[in-house]
Amino acid sequence: MADPTPQAAPPPAWLLVLITAIGPLSLQIVVPAIPGLAASFAVPAATAQLTLTVYLLGVAVGQLAYGPLSDRYGRRPMAIAGLVIFLAASVLGTLAQSIGGLIAARALQAIGACSGMVLARAMIRDCYPRDRSASVMAYVFMGMTVAPMLAPIMGALLDDAFGWRSLMVLPGLAGLVLLIAVLLRLPETLRHEQGTQHGGFGSVVASSLVLLRTPAFGVYAGCFATSSAVFFAFLGGAPFVVVRGLGLPATAYGLGFMLVSLAYAAGNFVTARLAVRLGVIKLLSLGTAVTFVSAGLALALILLRPPSLVNLFAPAMLMALGNGVAQANAMAAAVSVRPQSAGAASGLSGAIQMAAGAVATVAVAALETGSGVATAALMLAFATLCQAILVAGRRGSASGPAGGP
């Protein structure tokens, strides 16, 4: 089925990049400091890891709300509301006096930050047909890669120089600047006839339930979530492997992660150039296959070779390349199953993604000893699950308005 001709004028690309990037920035800037937080607050590592895990859960919960609300009230009001929440949470995090207070602030910070992650995807789908939206999403994802690429090294340097509170201050200042930009430059992209905004909030909740019962949406959202969980398993375990297992400073992790981010950007570039020509399904299959191979390689190197930064980060770069190819295509397909509910589809997909990420980080925090075995094994487990979802979708001939895998 052909996509409807888009009528909404797209927002500035740089603004879509920034509202998407504020979430990954505030997520990952804290990661290198997690081992230090455990020492500072005299708590177990698993407790300090909650500053990452609850952030992922907050993003998951927040996206469930922003998607339907943006279909009901519009994209722009929800973007403004999210940034206001993010600013308030950053202030509370800066003033936190206990690990519990910091964890609570991180949860609220996530609920605010995830607004841009949901709304940028929905706004792109408001303005472009499916294959073209995958290309545009890939360009946006590629641009926002700068934030997660720099965040770990920035976090490590700020933590060393000023302490962990600076990791709340910097995102807060960035959020303030972004709020001003949104107020001045972000247009409304939801067309009057496009959404369910005049049917009441109950109707948009109902549209979310319809998505959950649609097989094609389940396949696309499942692939998006499980391929992301491969990354989150690495994100949660790698700092402990670097700091505890290899005895290196947190800045070593930050520098290595910059290479991982560059590989992710390269994968998005592939999608940006080829999505219209090859289509989202072929690129989704290719990207998830690369991710699966990378996870198997990661476990093999950990088991068969002496531990080193190369053995840790080389497979992670391949994984990021595969994710870069797969994820924009998975999301573009998911939000195209029911274009009139693009906000709900974006929010649901993101919520499922972050729930899977939270599971990955909790599991790796409980199992990782510093050897890297648990991290690589969990990466492979999630990559295998991703392939199983894709294969099941093909066998079941999952289909929807946007077509099945």
GIJOGI-V246898 format. One record per pair of residues at least 12 apart in sequence whose ideal C-beta (glycine too) atoms are under 8 Angstrom apart, sorted by the first residue. I is the first residue (numbers start at 1). J is the second residue. D is the distance in whole Angstrom. If there is no record, write none. Layout:
i=<I,I>
j=<J,J>
d=<D,D>
This chain:
i=<1,1,1,2,3,3,3,3,3,4,4,5,6,6,6,6,7,8,8,8,8,8,8,8,9,9,9,10,10,10,10,10,10,11,11,11,11,11,12,13,13,13,14,15,15,15,15,16,16,16,16,17,17,17,18,18,18,18,19,19,19,19,19,19,19,19,19,20,20,20,20,20,20,21,21,21,21,21,21,22,22,22,22,22,22,22,22,22,23,23,23,23,23,23,24,24,24,24,25,25,25,25,25,26,26,26,26,26,26,26,27,27,27,27,27,27,27,27,28,28,28,28,28,28,28,29,29,29,29,29,29,29,29,30,30,30,30,30,30,30,31,31,31,31,31,31,31,32,32,32,32,32,32,32,32,32,32,33,33,33,33,33,33,34,34,34,34,34,35,35,35,35,35,35,36,36,36,37,37,37,37,40,41,41,43,45,45,46,46,47,48,49,49,49,49,50,50,51,51,51,51,52,52,52,53,53,53,53,54,54,54,54,54,55,55,55,55,56,56,56,56,56,56,56,57,57,57,57,57,58,58,58,58,58,58,58,59,59,59,59,59,59,59,59,60,60,60,60,60,60,60,61,61,62,62,62,62,62,62,62,62,63,63,63,63,63,63,63,63,63,64,64,64,64,65,66,66,66,66,66,66,66,66,67,67,67,67,67,67,67,67,67,67,68,68,68,68,68,68,68,68,69,69,69,70,70,70,70,70,70,71,71,71,71,71,71,71,71,71,71,71,72,72,72,72,72,73,74,74,74,75,75,75,75,75,75,75,75,75,76,76,76,76,78,78,78,79,79,79,79,79,80,80,80,81,82,82,82,82,82,82,82,83,83,83,83,83,83,83,84,84,85,85,85,85,86,86,86,86,86,86,86,87,87,87,87,87,88,88,89,89,89,89,89,89,90,90,90,90,90,90,90,91,91,92,92,92,93,93,93,93,93,94,94,94,94,96,102,105,109,109,112,113,114,114,117,118,118,118,118,119,119,120,121,121,121,121,121,121,122,122,122,122,122,122,122,123,124,124,124,125,125,125,125,125,125,126,126,126,126,126,127,130,130,130,130,130,131,131,131,131,131,132,132,133,133,133,134,134,134,134,134,134,134,134,134,135,135,135,135,135,135,136,137,137,137,137,138,138,138,138,138,138,138,138,139,139,141,141,141,141,141,142,142,142,142,142,145,145,145,145,145,146,148,148,148,149,149,149,149,149,150,152,152,152,152,153,153,153,153,153,154,154,155,155,155,156,156,156,156,156,157,157,158,159,160,160,190,194,194,195,195,195,196,196,204,204,207,207,207,207,208,208,208,208,210,210,211,211,211,211,211,211,212,214,214,214,215,215,215,215,215,215,216,216,216,216,216,216,216,216,216,216,217,217,217,217,217,217,218,218,218,219,219,219,219,219,219,219,220,220,220,220,220,220,220,220,221,221,221,221,221,221,221,222,222,222,223,223,223,223,223,223,223,224,224,224,224,224,224,224,224,225,225,225,225,225,225,226,226,226,226,226,226,227,227,227,227,227,227,227,227,227,227,227,228,228,228,228,228,229,229,229,229,229,229,229,230,230,230,230,230,230,230,230,230,230,231,231,231,231,232,232,232,232,232,233,233,233,233,233,233,233,233,234,234,234,234,234,234,235,236,236,236,236,236,236,237,237,237,237,237,237,238,238,238,238,238,238,239,240,240,240,241,241,241,241,241,241,241,242,242,242,244,244,245,245,245,245,245,246,246,246,248,252,256,256,256,256,257,259,259,260,260,260,260,260,261,262,263,263,263,263,263,263,264,264,264,264,265,266,266,267,267,267,267,267,267,267,267,268,268,268,269,270,270,270,271,271,271,271,271,271,272,275,275,275,280,280,280,280,281,281,281,281,283,283,283,284,284,284,284,284,284,285,285,286,286,287,287,287,287,287,287,287,288,288,288,288,288,288,289,289,290,290,290,290,290,290,291,291,291,291,291,291,292,292,292,292,292,292,293,293,294,294,294,294,294,294,294,294,295,295,295,295,295,295,295,295,296,296,297,297,297,298,298,298,298,298,298,298,298,299,299,299,299,299,301,301,301,302,302,302,302,302,303,307,307,311,312,315,319,330,331,331,333,333,333,334,334,334,335,336,336,337,337,337,338,338,339,339,356,360,360,363,364,390,393>
j=<401,402,403,129,129,130,336,339,402,129,339,129,126,127,128,129,191,123,126,127,189,190,191,194,127,187,189,123,124,127,128,136,189,123,185,186,187,189,185,139,140,143,143,181,182,185,186,120,123,124,140,140,143,144,116,144,178,181,79,115,116,117,119,120,178,182,186,116,117,120,140,141,144,116,143,144,146,147,148,83,86,113,116,147,171,174,175,178,59,110,113,114,116,117,144,147,148,151,147,148,151,171,174,55,86,90,109,110,113,171,52,55,56,59,110,113,148,151,147,148,151,152,155,235,257,151,152,154,155,158,167,170,171,51,52,55,106,155,164,167,52,151,152,155,235,239,253,152,153,155,156,159,239,250,251,253,254,155,156,159,164,167,250,48,49,51,52,239,48,239,240,243,244,250,159,164,250,51,99,102,164,164,98,99,99,240,365,365,366,99,99,236,361,362,365,99,103,99,102,103,106,235,236,361,358,361,362,365,103,104,106,107,110,106,107,109,110,110,232,354,355,357,358,361,107,110,354,355,358,106,107,108,109,110,111,114,110,111,113,114,117,350,351,354,350,351,352,353,354,355,358,111,351,82,110,111,112,113,114,115,118,114,117,118,346,347,348,350,351,354,208,347,348,351,347,78,82,114,115,118,119,343,347,118,122,208,343,344,345,346,347,348,350,201,204,205,207,208,343,344,347,201,204,343,118,119,122,190,343,347,122,190,195,196,197,204,207,341,342,343,344,195,196,197,201,204,197,188,190,197,119,122,123,126,186,188,189,190,343,182,186,187,188,115,118,119,115,116,119,182,186,179,182,183,115,111,112,113,114,115,116,119,112,115,116,175,178,179,182,112,179,108,111,112,115,109,112,113,115,171,172,175,112,172,175,176,179,108,112,105,106,108,109,111,112,105,109,168,169,171,172,175,168,172,104,105,108,105,106,109,165,168,165,168,169,172,168,164,168,168,171,175,175,350,354,350,343,346,347,350,343,346,140,137,331,335,342,346,350,189,190,335,342,343,345,346,189,136,137,140,332,335,336,339,342,346,189,190,191,194,342,189,280,332,333,336,402,275,276,279,280,332,275,276,332,335,336,271,275,280,283,328,329,331,332,333,271,272,273,275,276,328,272,271,328,331,332,268,269,270,271,272,275,324,328,268,272,264,268,324,327,328,265,268,269,272,324,261,262,264,265,268,261,257,261,264,257,258,261,262,265,258,253,254,257,258,251,254,255,257,258,170,254,167,250,254,249,250,251,253,254,251,254,170,250,250,251,343,339,340,340,341,343,340,341,341,344,338,340,341,344,341,344,347,348,338,341,337,338,341,344,345,348,348,337,338,400,393,396,398,399,400,404,333,337,393,398,399,400,402,403,404,405,334,337,338,345,348,400,389,393,398,389,390,392,393,398,404,405,284,330,331,333,334,337,349,405,330,334,345,348,349,352,353,352,386,389,284,288,326,330,386,389,390,326,327,330,331,334,349,352,353,349,352,353,355,356,357,356,382,383,385,386,389,287,288,291,322,323,326,327,330,382,383,386,323,327,353,356,357,353,356,357,359,360,382,385,291,294,295,319,323,360,379,382,383,386,319,320,323,357,356,357,358,360,361,360,361,363,364,375,378,379,382,260,298,316,319,375,379,361,360,361,364,365,368,375,364,368,372,374,375,378,253,256,257,312,316,375,253,368,369,370,307,312,368,370,371,372,375,256,309,312,369,370,307,369,370,371,372,307,308,309,309,309,309,312,313,316,313,313,317,313,316,317,319,320,320,317,316,317,318,320,321,324,320,321,323,324,324,321,324,287,320,321,322,323,324,325,326,324,325,328,324,283,324,325,283,287,324,325,328,329,328,328,329,332,329,330,332,333,329,333,403,405,325,326,329,326,329,330,333,390,405,390,405,325,326,322,323,324,325,326,327,329,322,326,383,386,387,390,322,387,318,319,321,322,325,326,319,322,323,326,383,386,322,380,383,384,386,387,318,322,315,316,318,319,321,322,379,383,315,319,376,379,380,382,383,384,380,383,314,315,318,312,315,316,319,375,376,379,380,373,376,377,379,380,314,315,376,371,372,373,375,376,373,371,372,372,372,376,379,349,346,349,402,403,405,346,348,349,349,401,402,400,401,402,400,401,401,402,382,378,382,378,378,405,405>
d=<6,7,7,8,3,5,7,7,8,8,7,8,7,5,6,7,6,8,5,5,4,7,6,8,7,6,7,7,7,4,7,8,7,6,7,6,6,7,6,7,7,7,8,6,7,6,6,5,7,7,5,5,4,5,8,8,6,7,6,8,3,8,7,6,7,7,8,5,6,5,6,7,5,8,8,4,7,4,8,8,7,5,6,8,7,6,6,6,7,7,4,6,6,5,7,5,4,7,4,7,5,6,7,8,8,8,6,8,5,4,7,6,8,8,8,8,8,8,8,5,4,6,7,7,8,4,7,6,4,8,5,7,6,6,7,8,7,6,8,5,6,8,6,7,7,6,8,5,8,5,4,7,6,4,7,6,6,6,7,4,5,6,7,5,6,6,6,6,7,6,7,5,7,7,6,7,7,6,7,8,6,7,7,4,5,7,7,5,6,6,7,7,7,8,4,8,5,8,6,6,5,8,6,5,5,5,6,7,5,8,6,4,7,5,7,7,4,7,7,5,8,5,4,6,7,8,7,7,5,7,4,7,7,3,5,7,5,8,7,4,7,7,8,4,7,4,8,8,4,5,7,7,7,8,6,4,7,8,4,7,8,5,7,5,8,4,7,4,4,7,8,6,7,5,7,5,7,7,5,4,7,7,5,5,7,7,4,4,7,5,2,6,8,7,4,6,7,6,7,5,7,8,8,8,7,6,6,7,4,8,8,7,4,6,6,5,7,6,7,4,6,7,7,5,6,5,7,5,5,7,5,6,5,7,8,6,6,6,7,8,5,7,5,6,8,6,6,6,5,5,6,7,6,7,7,8,5,7,7,2,7,8,7,7,8,6,6,4,6,7,7,7,6,3,8,6,3,5,8,8,8,5,7,6,5,6,7,7,7,5,8,4,4,8,6,8,6,5,7,6,3,6,8,6,8,4,7,3,6,6,8,4,5,4,6,7,8,8,7,8,7,8,8,7,8,6,7,5,5,6,7,8,6,6,6,6,8,4,8,8,8,7,5,4,8,5,4,5,6,7,7,4,7,7,4,7,4,6,7,7,6,6,7,6,7,4,6,5,5,6,6,7,8,6,5,7,7,6,4,5,7,5,5,8,4,8,7,5,8,4,6,8,8,8,4,6,6,4,7,8,4,4,7,8,4,7,5,8,5,7,7,5,5,4,6,7,8,5,8,6,4,7,8,8,5,8,7,5,3,7,8,7,6,4,5,8,6,3,6,7,6,7,8,6,8,7,7,4,4,7,5,7,8,7,7,8,8,8,8,6,6,8,7,7,7,7,6,7,8,4,5,7,5,8,6,7,8,7,6,6,6,6,6,7,6,7,5,7,6,4,7,7,7,8,5,7,5,6,4,7,7,5,7,6,5,8,7,8,6,8,8,7,6,7,7,3,5,7,5,8,5,8,4,4,7,7,7,8,5,8,6,4,5,8,7,8,4,6,6,7,5,6,6,6,8,6,4,6,6,5,7,6,8,4,4,7,4,8,6,5,7,5,4,6,7,6,5,7,6,5,6,7,8,7,5,7,7,5,6,6,8,4,6,7,4,4,8,6,8,6,6,7,8,5,5,5,7,7,7,6,8,7,4,8,4,6,4,8,7,5,6,4,5,6,8,8,5,7,6,6,7,6,4,4,6,8,8,4,4,7,6,3,7,6,8,8,6,7,6,5,5,8,6,8,6,7,6,7,4,6,7,7,7,8,4,6,8,3,6,6,6,7,7,7,7,6,7,4,8,8,6,6,7,5,6,8,5,7,8,8,4,7,4,5,7,4,7,6,4,7,6,6,7,7,4,6,6,2,4,8,4,8,6,8,8,7,5,6,8,7,6,5,6,8,7,7,7,4,8,5,5,8,7,8,6,6,7,5,5,4,5,7,8,7,7,8,6,8,5,7,7,3,3,7,7,7,5,8,5,6,6,7,8,7,8,6,3,7,8,5,4,6,6,5,7,8,8,4,7,7,5,7,8,5,7,4,4,8,6,8,8,7,6,7,4,4,8,4,8,6,8,8,5,7,8,4,7,7,8,4,6,7,8,4,6,7,5,8,6,8,7,5,6,8,5,7,7,6,8,6,8,7,8,7,6,6,8,8,8,8,5,7,8,4,4,6,5,7,6,7,8,7,6,6,6,6,6,4>
